Structure formats: structure tokens, C-alpha cells
Amino acid sequence: MKDVKRPALEGSVAVRDGRRLSFAEYGSRTGPAIVWMHGTPGARRQVPLEARAYAEREGVRIIALDRPGIGSSTPHLYPDIRDWTHDLELVLETLAIDTVRLIGLSGGGPYALAAGAALPDRVHGVAVLGGVAPTRGADAVAGGPIQLAVSLAPVLSVARVPLGVALTQTIRLVRPLAGSALDLYAAVQPAGDKSLLSRPEFKAMFLDDLLNGSRFQTSAPLNDLVLFTRPWGFDAADVVVPVRWWHGDEDHIVPLRHGEHVVGRLPDATLSVIEGESHLGGLGIAEQVIADLLSLGPRRAAAVPG
């Protein structure tokens, strides 16, 4: 198995209500900052080794941020996804980051878009990799596996805490078999994800994330599912910053038409279809994603006429 270096820095930041959010940092401490939002499930080490190497080589600062209930981040359920951006502001201030770009994979996509809506003065651009689409409101799109979460939303809202405890215990039990479990998962995936998960560097990254990034607790995926089935606290029209969206044309988790729908409703967005790839396809083009994202900006919100 390919060795995975530890992040350059790991720690946690105090946010609202006495809570903390944990993070991992890669690359240069002084370079342009990118906040990387992991998928659902996932944690702060779910950053491709290619992206980490690119950050070191090109002087980019990547901060991978855990959501509440994963790793050492305090468990918490936001009222909506936009509310998360108040915690993000505190993280940026603590880490002395003025302006930032964001990358969101799958379930991290809505959080990255929320930052674009809530913090247009600080966010130069957003990249979304196979992002989840809204299930409520004017931007909602039906279909896909996310509809199961919509159907189970009342149960998830009531039982998410005991379910989270059970999920954490289950993960701890299967950790000794993590490599074999990942192989079994890969075996039943579409060709694109199966190919990516067979590459040593990606298998090593996912195992490192499972065994180290999320080792304390793993209730965040349930919180994500609850929030995805609620109004997000913003509309696509509110995301005025540039958005670059990549989506596999064989995505079996979030259908391509979901990405097409959301991109069509964003004020400044382009969609790049990754041919022959499924849900994790965006991870395989990390260098391109980062390079394109860095080309966006710097920007500032237009001044209000006096």
C-alpha cells in the first residue's frame, strides 16, 4: 500500500457556542487559500495525493475542513447549510485568511456554494465535483438516490444521534478490515469509480481518511442528509461568485442531470462533463480543478452606489 504523508498541519478551531471544527492543511502556509469540503461520507484527509503534491509544488494552501460530527469536530446540526458559513468565517479569521476559494466534492458541494452566496467579498470562486442538488425550494430537482433521504427525513431528524453512535461503533469494528471492505465496495461500483479506486494512491487516500481523518466520530453524514432534505438557506441565484462544476456522465449517486439543472440556475457557472466517469471522477482531475479555480479572481463585490 502506498504510504501517505501526514498533513503539514492538523488541529481544530474554536467556532460558535463553544464548539470546535477540525482541519488539515496541505501545501504552502503563505499561498492562495483553498478550503476543501469533503464528500458524504468523508473527513479532512479526503484530499487526493495529486492535489496535495500540486499544492506543495505550486505554493497553494489547501485547508480541508471537517464538518460537525466528524473527526474531532463538535457534533452539531445547523438549522440550514448557509448557517455553516458563520463558522467558516471564524475559521478563516483564526487562520489569517482574507480571501479564499472553495472546492466541494459531492455532499461538500452545497457547503461550497453556501460560501459563495454568503461571503461574496471573500470568495473568489467555487469548484463543485459531482455536487448534491437541492431537494426543496425553487431550485429543487427530483430523482436519484438522494430521494431516499428525502423519504426518510422525519426518521433521520429524530434518530440521527443514536444512529450516529451506531455508525461510529460500526466503523470502529470494521477498521481492521478497511482495505478489504474498500475492495468489496469498489467491486460493485461503475467502471469509472472502480478504476479510480483501484489506483494505489486513491485507495491509500481513502483508507487514510477512514482510519485517521474520521477516527473519533462519524455522525456527520447523517447531519448532511438531514440538511440536504431541508431548504438550504439560499437560492442558486444568490451565488454570484464564479462556479466551475465538474460532473461524470455516468454518475450513479448524483445524476448528471442534477448538475445540469443547478448550473443552469447559477448566475455565473460553467459545467464540464467528465466522459466515462462516475461519482468520484472529479477527484481524478484534481490538478485541473485547482488550476482552473485559481484562475478565478481576485474579485470583490460591486460597490453600492452612494
KEKE-3310 file (N, C-alpha, C; in steps of 0.2 Angstrom, whole numbers, plus 5000, padded with zeros to 4 digits):
npx = (5004:5003:5012:5006:5009:5008:4997:5003:4999:4988:4973:4962:4949:4941:4924:4907:4897:4905:4909:4920:4929:4938:4953:4964:4979:4987:5001:5008:5010:5008:5003:4990:4973:4963:4948:4944:4930:4925:4917:4901:4900:4915:4930:4943:4955:4952:4958:4965:4980:4987:4982:4988:5001:5002:4999:5010:5020:5016:5014:5002:4989:4980:4966:4958:4942:4934:4917:4904:4903:4912:4928:4937:4928:4916:4900:4885:4870:4866:4854:4852:4861:4867:4870:4881:4892:4895:4903:4913:4918:4924:4934:4942:4946:4954:4964:4970:4966:4962:4955:4947:4946:4934:4932:4921:4916:4904:4893:4900:4898:4886:4889:4901:4895:4886:4895:4899:4887:4885:4897:4902:4912:4923:4925:4933:4930:4921:4923:4914:4912:4903:4892:4879:4862:4849:4834:4823:4812:4814:4824:4825:4827:4821:4823:4836:4847:4847:4834:4829:4834:4826:4814:4816:4818:4810:4813:4827:4829:4824:4831:4844:4855:4856:4858:4870:4879:4879:4884:4897:4902:4901:4910:4922:4923:4925:4936:4949:4947:4947:4954:4950:4936:4935:4940:4929:4918:4923:4922:4909:4905:4902:4911:4920:4922:4927:4939:4946:4947:4955:4967:4983:4986:4974:4967:4975:4973:4959:4958:4967:4960:4948:4954:4961:4957:4944:4943:4938:4924:4909:4897:4893:4889:4875:4870:4872:4863:4851:4851:4852:4839:4832:4827:4840:4844:4848:4847:4850:4852:4858:4871:4883:4896:4909:4907:4913:4909:4911:4906:4903:4898:4893:4888:4882:4877:4874:4864:4869:4860:4856:4867:4867:4855:4857:4868:4862:4854:4863:4870:4883:4891:4899:4898:4907:4908:4913:4919:4914:4916:4911:4904:4915:4924:4928:4939:4949:4955:4961:4972:4969:4956:4960:4969:4961:4952:4960:4962:4951:4947:4957:4942:4930:4915:4903:4904:4892:4882:4884)
npy = (4994:5011:5024:5037:5053:5063:5077:5094:5102:5099:5102:5110:5123:5135:5139:5145:5145:5138:5127:5117:5115:5104:5103:5100:5104:5107:5110:5126:5138:5151:5153:5156:5153:5138:5131:5115:5105:5090:5075:5066:5051:5057:5065:5076:5072:5068:5071:5071:5063:5069:5082:5087:5086:5095:5107:5108:5110:5121:5131:5132:5134:5123:5120:5108:5105:5098:5094:5097:5084:5075:5067:5076:5087:5096:5088:5094:5101:5111:5124:5126:5125:5136:5143:5137:5145:5155:5149:5146:5158:5162:5152:5156:5168:5165:5157:5167:5171:5180:5181:5168:5152:5139:5121:5108:5092:5081:5079:5089:5100:5108:5115:5122:5130:5138:5146:5154:5161:5167:5174:5184:5194:5188:5176:5170:5161:5145:5128:5113:5096:5084:5088:5088:5091:5104:5099:5105:5119:5133:5129:5115:5098:5082:5064:5051:5044:5052:5055:5045:5049:5060:5054:5048:5058:5062:5052:5052:5065:5063:5052:5054:5055:5043:5035:5040:5036:5022:5021:5026:5016:5005:5008:5008:4994:4988:4994:4986:4978:4987:4989:4978:4979:4991:4987:4978:4986:4994:4984:4983:4995:5007:5007:5019:5023:5012:5010:5021:5019:5008:5012:5014:5026:5032:5023:5022:5035:5036:5026:5031:5042:5036:5029:5038:5052:5052:5046:5048:5051:5048:5054:5064:5062:5059:5071:5078:5072:5076:5090:5091:5088:5098:5116:5126:5138:5147:5153:5147:5158:5167:5164:5173:5173:5166:5150:5134:5118:5101:5085:5068:5059:5047:5046:5038:5041:5055:5060:5066:5075:5082:5090:5098:5104:5113:5121:5127:5136:5144:5161:5163:5151:5137:5121:5106:5091:5075:5063:5046:5044:5041:5044:5049:5055:5068:5069:5063:5072:5082:5092:5099:5105:5113:5122:5128:5134:5143:5152:5160:5176:5189:5194:5206:5211:5221:5239:5248:5260:5277)
npz = (5000:4996:5004:5014:5017:5033:5035:5033:5044:5057:5066:5077:5077:5087:5086:5085:5100:5109:5102:5091:5076:5066:5056:5042:5035:5019:5008:5005:5018:5015:5003:4990:4996:4998:5003:5006:5004:5010:5004:5007:5014:5023:5027:5034:5028:5015:5003:4987:4984:4973:4973:4984:4982:4971:4978:4986:4976:4969:4978:4985:4997:5005:5014:5022:5028:5042:5045:5057:5069:5064:5064:5075:5077:5085:5088:5079:5073:5060:5057:5044:5029:5025:5037:5041:5036:5045:5054:5046:5043:5055:5056:5045:5049:5061:5055:5048:5035:5022:5008:4999:4990:4986:4986:4983:4986:4980:4993:4999:4990:4992:5003:4999:4989:4997:5004:4993:4991:5004:5007:4997:4996:5000:4994:4980:4970:4966:4966:4961:4963:4956:4964:4976:4973:4977:4986:4990:4988:4975:4967:4967:4962:4957:4959:4959:4971:4982:4985:4993:5005:5007:5008:5020:5029:5041:5050:5051:5056:5069:5074:5072:5081:5090:5079:5074:5084:5083:5070:5071:5080:5072:5062:5069:5072:5059:5055:5056:5045:5034:5022:5014:5014:5007:4995:4992:4991:4980:4970:4966:4960:4947:4931:4930:4944:4949:4943:4947:4961:4961:4959:4967:4974:4976:4984:4995:5000:5003:5013:5022:5026:5032:5042:5050:5048:5051:5064:5077:5078:5068:5064:5055:5042:5043:5048:5037:5028:5033:5032:5018:5014:5018:5016:5010:5014:5006:4988:4972:4964:4972:4973:4968:4964:4953:4947:4945:4938:4939:4932:4931:4917:4920:4932:4946:4959:4961:4948:4932:4926:4937:4941:4929:4930:4941:4938:4927:4934:4941:4943:4937:4930:4924:4916:4916:4908:4913:4904:4903:4917:4934:4950:4958:4949:4948:4957:4951:4942:4949:4948:4937:4941:4952:4946:4937:4946:4953:4943:4943:4949:4957:4965:4970:4978:4969:4972:4982:4975:4980)
capx = (5000:5006:5012:5003:5012:5003:4996:5008:4996:4981:4971:4955:4947:4935:4919:4902:4893:4909:4911:4927:4930:4945:4955:4970:4982:4992:5005:5011:5006:5008:5000:4982:4970:4958:4945:4942:4925:4924:4911:4897:4904:4922:4933:4948:4960:4949:4961:4969:4988:4989:4981:4992:5008:5001:4999:5017:5024:5014:5014:4995:4987:4973:4963:4952:4939:4929:4910:4902:4902:4917:4935:4937:4923:4910:4893:4881:4866:4865:4847:4852:4868:4870:4872:4888:4896:4897:4908:4918:4921:4929:4940:4946:4950:4959:4970:4973:4965:4957:4951:4948:4942:4932:4931:4916:4915:4898:4890:4903:4896:4881:4893:4905:4890:4884:4900:4899:4881:4885:4903:4905:4918:4929:4926:4935:4927:4919:4923:4910:4913:4898:4888:4872:4857:4843:4828:4817:4813:4814:4830:4824:4827:4819:4826:4842:4847:4845:4827:4828:4835:4820:4808:4817:4820:4807:4816:4833:4829:4823:4835:4851:4860:4858:4861:4877:4883:4879:4888:4903:4904:4902:4916:4927:4923:4927:4943:4954:4946:4946:4956:4946:4930:4936:4940:4922:4915:4925:4920:4902:4904:4903:4918:4924:4924:4930:4945:4949:4948:4960:4974:4985:4986:4967:4965:4978:4970:4953:4960:4970:4954:4944:4957:4964:4953:4937:4943:4935:4917:4907:4890:4892:4885:4868:4868:4872:4857:4846:4852:4851:4832:4829:4829:4847:4845:4850:4845:4856:4853:4862:4878:4885:4903:4910:4906:4915:4906:4913:4901:4904:4892:4890:4887:4876:4875:4871:4864:4872:4855:4856:4872:4865:4850:4859:4872:4858:4851:4868:4871:4890:4893:4900:4898:4912:4906:4919:4916:4916:4917:4905:4903:4921:4928:4932:4945:4955:4957:4962:4976:4965:4951:4964:4972:4955:4949:4965:4962:4946:4948:4953:4936:4926:4908:4902:4902:4885:4882:4882)
capy = (5000:5017:5027:5043:5058:5067:5084:5098:5104:5097:5105:5112:5130:5137:5142:5147:5141:5133:5121:5117:5112:5101:5104:5098:5109:5105:5114:5132:5142:5158:5154:5157:5148:5134:5127:5109:5102:5083:5072:5062:5052:5059:5069:5081:5069:5066:5076:5067:5064:5073:5089:5088:5087:5101:5112:5109:5112:5127:5136:5133:5132:5119:5118:5103:5106:5093:5096:5094:5077:5070:5068:5080:5092:5095:5087:5100:5101:5118:5125:5126:5124:5143:5144:5135:5150:5159:5145:5146:5165:5161:5148:5160:5173:5161:5155:5173:5170:5185:5179:5161:5149:5133:5115:5104:5086:5078:5082:5096:5105:5113:5120:5127:5135:5142:5151:5159:5165:5171:5178:5186:5199:5185:5170:5172:5156:5139:5122:5108:5090:5080:5090:5086:5097:5105:5094:5109:5126:5134:5125:5108:5093:5076:5058:5050:5041:5057:5055:5040:5053:5064:5050:5046:5064:5063:5047:5054:5070:5061:5047:5054:5055:5036:5032:5042:5032:5016:5021:5026:5010:5000:5010:5006:4987:4986:4997:4981:4975:4993:4988:4973:4982:4996:4982:4975:4992:4996:4979:4984:5002:5008:5007:5024:5023:5005:5011:5026:5015:5003:5016:5014:5032:5034:5018:5024:5041:5034:5022:5036:5047:5032:5027:5043:5058:5051:5040:5049:5050:5048:5056:5070:5060:5059:5078:5081:5070:5080:5096:5091:5087:5105:5122:5127:5145:5152:5150:5147:5165:5171:5163:5177:5171:5161:5142:5129:5112:5095:5080:5062:5057:5040:5047:5034:5044:5061:5060:5072:5080:5086:5095:5102:5108:5118:5125:5132:5141:5149:5166:5163:5145:5133:5114:5102:5084:5071:5057:5039:5044:5041:5049:5051:5057:5074:5068:5061:5078:5087:5097:5104:5108:5118:5127:5132:5138:5148:5157:5164:5181:5191:5198:5209:5213:5228:5244:5251:5267:5282)
capz = (5000:4995:5010:5014:5022:5037:5033:5036:5050:5059:5073:5077:5078:5091:5082:5089:5105:5112:5098:5088:5069:5065:5049:5040:5030:5015:5004:5007:5023:5013:4996:4989:5000:4995:5008:5003:5008:5009:5002:5012:5020:5022:5033:5032:5024:5009:4998:4983:4984:4967:4975:4990:4979:4967:4982:4988:4971:4966:4983:4986:5003:5005:5021:5022:5035:5044:5047:5064:5070:5060:5067:5082:5076:5089:5084:5079:5067:5058:5055:5037:5026:5025:5044:5042:5034:5050:5057:5041:5044:5061:5054:5041:5053:5065:5051:5045:5028:5020:5003:4998:4985:4989:4982:4987:4982:4982:4999:5001:4986:4994:5008:4995:4986:5003:5005:4988:4992:5010:5008:4990:4997:5002:4990:4973:4966:4969:4961:4963:4959:4957:4969:4978:4971:4981:4986:4992:4985:4968:4964:4968:4957:4959:4957:4961:4977:4987:4986:4999:5011:5007:5011:5027:5033:5048:5054:5052:5061:5076:5076:5070:5086:5091:5073:5073:5088:5080:5064:5074:5083:5066:5058:5073:5071:5053:5053:5054:5038:5030:5015:5011:5013:5001:4989:4990:4988:4973:4965:4964:4958:4940:4929:4932:4951:4951:4940:4952:4967:4960:4959:4974:4978:4979:4989:5001:5002:5006:5019:5027:5028:5036:5048:5053:5047:5055:5069:5083:5077:5061:5063:5051:5036:5045:5048:5030:5024:5036:5029:5011:5013:5020:5012:5011:5017:5000:4982:4967:4961:4977:4972:4962:4963:4948:4949:4939:4940:4935:4934:4927:4914:4922:4940:4949:4965:4959:4941:4928:4925:4943:4940:4923:4932:4946:4934:4923:4938:4944:4938:4933:4931:4918:4918:4912:4909:4913:4900:4906:4924:4938:4955:4960:4943:4949:4961:4946:4939:4954:4946:4933:4945:4956:4941:4934:4952:4954:4938:4945:4954:4963:4964:4975:4977:4967:4977:4982:4973:4985)
cpx = (5004:5006:5009:5006:5006:5002:5001:5006:4990:4980:4964:4954:4941:4930:4913:4900:4898:4911:4918:4926:4937:4946:4962:4973:4987:4995:5008:5007:5005:5004:4992:4979:4964:4955:4942:4936:4924:4917:4907:4897:4911:4924:4939:4954:4958:4951:4965:4976:4990:4988:4986:4999:5008:5002:5006:5021:5023:5013:5006:4993:4980:4972:4957:4949:4933:4922:4909:4900:4906:4924:4934:4932:4918:4903:4889:4877:4864:4857:4847:4859:4871:4873:4879:4893:4899:4903:4914:4922:4926:4935:4945:4950:4955:4965:4973:4972:4960:4952:4952:4944:4940:4931:4926:4915:4908:4894:4893:4901:4891:4885:4897:4900:4887:4889:4900:4893:4882:4891:4906:4911:4924:4930:4927:4931:4926:4920:4918:4911:4908:4893:4881:4868:4852:4837:4822:4818:4813:4819:4830:4824:4826:4823:4833:4842:4846:4838:4825:4829:4829:4814:4809:4819:4817:4811:4823:4834:4828:4828:4843:4857:4862:4861:4868:4881:4884:4884:4895:4906:4905:4908:4922:4928:4926:4934:4948:4953:4945:4948:4952:4939:4930:4936:4933:4918:4916:4922:4913:4900:4905:4910:4923:4926:4928:4938:4949:4951:4953:4967:4977:4985:4979:4965:4968:4975:4963:4954:4963:4964:4950:4948:4960:4960:4947:4937:4940:4927:4915:4900:4888:4888:4877:4866:4868:4865:4851:4846:4850:4843:4828:4830:4836:4849:4848:4847:4851:4857:4857:4869:4881:4892:4904:4910:4909:4913:4908:4908:4903:4898:4889:4889:4881:4874:4871:4870:4866:4867:4854:4861:4870:4860:4852:4863:4868:4854:4856:4869:4878:4893:4894:4901:4903:4910:4912:4917:4919:4917:4911:4906:4910:4926:4932:4938:4951:4958:4959:4966:4973:4960:4955:4966:4966:4952:4954:4965:4956:4948:4955:4947:4934:4919:4908:4901:4895:4885:4880:4877)
cpy = (5006:5021:5034:5048:5061:5074:5088:5101:5101:5100:5106:5120:5131:5141:5144:5142:5136:5127:5122:5113:5110:5102:5100:5102:5106:5110:5120:5136:5149:5159:5155:5151:5145:5130:5121:5106:5095:5081:5069:5055:5054:5063:5073:5078:5066:5071:5072:5069:5069:5080:5091:5090:5093:5107:5114:5112:5119:5132:5137:5131:5129:5118:5114:5103:5101:5097:5094:5087:5072:5072:5071:5086:5091:5093:5093:5099:5108:5118:5124:5126:5131:5145:5142:5140:5154:5156:5146:5153:5165:5157:5152:5165:5170:5159:5161:5173:5176:5183:5171:5158:5142:5127:5111:5098:5083:5081:5088:5101:5110:5118:5125:5132:5140:5148:5156:5163:5170:5176:5180:5191:5195:5179:5172:5167:5150:5134:5117:5102:5085:5082:5089:5093:5098:5100:5098:5116:5126:5130:5118:5104:5086:5070:5057:5047:5046:5057:5050:5044:5057:5060:5048:5052:5064:5058:5050:5060:5068:5056:5048:5053:5047:5033:5033:5038:5025:5016:5022:5020:5005:5001:5007:4998:4985:4989:4991:4978:4981:4992:4983:4975:4987:4992:4980:4981:4994:4991:4980:4991:5002:5008:5013:5024:5017:5006:5016:5022:5010:5006:5016:5020:5034:5029:5020:5031:5040:5030:5027:5040:5043:5031:5032:5050:5057:5046:5042:5048:5051:5050:5061:5068:5060:5066:5080:5079:5074:5086:5096:5091:5093:5110:5124:5133:5150:5149:5150:5154:5169:5169:5167:5176:5166:5154:5138:5122:5106:5089:5074:5061:5051:5040:5043:5036:5050:5062:5067:5077:5084:5092:5100:5107:5114:5123:5130:5137:5146:5155:5166:5156:5141:5125:5110:5095:5080:5064:5051:5039:5044:5046:5052:5054:5063:5074:5066:5066:5084:5093:5102:5108:5114:5124:5131:5137:5144:5154:5162:5169:5184:5195:5201:5211:5220:5233:5246:5258:5272:5287)
cpz = (5000:5002:5009:5019:5026:5034:5036:5043:5051:5065:5073:5079:5082:5086:5087:5095:5108:5108:5094:5081:5068:5058:5048:5034:5026:5011:5008:5012:5020:5006:4996:4993:4997:5001:5004:5007:5006:5007:5008:5010:5018:5028:5030:5028:5017:5003:4994:4984:4979:4969:4980:4987:4975:4972:4985:4982:4969:4971:4984:4993:5003:5012:5020:5029:5036:5046:5054:5064:5066:5063:5074:5082:5081:5086:5085:5073:5066:5057:5048:5035:5026:5032:5045:5040:5039:5054:5052:5042:5050:5060:5050:5045:5058:5061:5047:5037:5026:5014:5002:4992:4988:4984:4986:4983:4985:4987:5001:4996:4988:4999:5004:4992:4991:5004:4999:4988:4998:5010:5001:4991:4998:4998:4983:4968:4969:4964:4965:4959:4961:4963:4970:4976:4976:4981:4988:4989:4978:4964:4964:4962:4960:4956:4960:4968:4983:4989:4992:5005:5012:5010:5018:5032:5040:5052:5056:5057:5068:5079:5074:5075:5088:5085:5072:5078:5086:5074:5066:5076:5077:5063:5062:5072:5065:5051:5052:5047:5033:5023:5011:5009:5008:4995:4987:4988:4981:4968:4962:4961:4950:4938:4931:4939:4953:4948:4945:4958:4967:4960:4966:4978:4980:4984:4995:5004:5006:5013:5024:5030:5033:5043:5052:5053:5052:5061:5075:5083:5070:5060:5058:5045:5037:5045:5041:5027:5027:5032:5022:5010:5016:5015:5014:5014:5012:4994:4977:4964:4966:4976:4966:4960:4957:4951:4943:4942:4936:4937:4929:4924:4916:4929:4942:4955:4964:4951:4938:4927:4931:4943:4934:4926:4937:4942:4930:4927:4942:4940:4934:4934:4924:4920:4913:4913:4908:4910:4903:4913:4928:4944:4958:4955:4944:4953:4957:4942:4943:4952:4942:4936:4949:4952:4939:4940:4953:4949:4939:4950:4952:4961:4970:4973:4974:4972:4976:4980:4979:4984)
residu = (MET:LYS:ASP:VAL:LYS:ARG:PRO:ALA:LEU:GLU:GLY:SER:VAL:ALA:VAL:ARG:ASP:GLY:ARG:ARG:LEU:SER:PHE:ALA:GLU:TYR:GLY:SER:ARG:THR:GLY:PRO:ALA:ILE:VAL:TRP:MET:HIS:GLY:THR:PRO:GLY:ALA:ARG:ARG:GLN:VAL:PRO:LEU:GLU:ALA:ARG:ALA:TYR:ALA:GLU:ARG:GLU:GLY:VAL:ARG:ILE:ILE:ALA:LEU:ASP:ARG:PRO:GLY:ILE:GLY:SER:SER:THR:PRO:HIS:LEU:TYR:PRO:ASP:ILE:ARG:ASP:TRP:THR:HIS:ASP:LEU:GLU:LEU:VAL:LEU:GLU:THR:LEU:ALA:ILE:ASP:THR:VAL:ARG:LEU:ILE:GLY:LEU:SER:GLY:GLY:GLY:PRO:TYR:ALA:LEU:ALA:ALA:GLY:ALA:ALA:LEU:PRO:ASP:ARG:VAL:HIS:GLY:VAL:ALA:VAL:LEU:GLY:GLY:VAL:ALA:PRO:THR:ARG:GLY:ALA:ASP:ALA:VAL:ALA:GLY:GLY:PRO:ILE:GLN:LEU:ALA:VAL:SER:LEU:ALA:PRO:VAL:LEU:SER:VAL:ALA:ARG:VAL:PRO:LEU:GLY:VAL:ALA:LEU:THR:GLN:THR:ILE:ARG:LEU:VAL:ARG:PRO:LEU:ALA:GLY:SER:ALA:LEU:ASP:LEU:TYR:ALA:ALA:VAL:GLN:PRO:ALA:GLY:ASP:LYS:SER:LEU:LEU:SER:ARG:PRO:GLU:PHE:LYS:ALA:MET:PHE:LEU:ASP:ASP:LEU:LEU:ASN:GLY:SER:ARG:PHE:GLN:THR:SER:ALA:PRO:LEU:ASN:ASP:LEU:VAL:LEU:PHE:THR:ARG:PRO:TRP:GLY:PHE:ASP:ALA:ALA:ASP:VAL:VAL:VAL:PRO:VAL:ARG:TRP:TRP:HIS:GLY:ASP:GLU:ASP:HIS:ILE:VAL:PRO:LEU:ARG:HIS:GLY:GLU:HIS:VAL:VAL:GLY:ARG:LEU:PRO:ASP:ALA:THR:LEU:SER:VAL:ILE:GLU:GLY:GLU:SER:HIS:LEU:GLY:GLY:LEU:GLY:ILE:ALA:GLU:GLN:VAL:ILE:ALA:ASP:LEU:LEU:SER:LEU:GLY:PRO:ARG:ARG:ALA:ALA:ALA:VAL:PRO:GLY)
# end
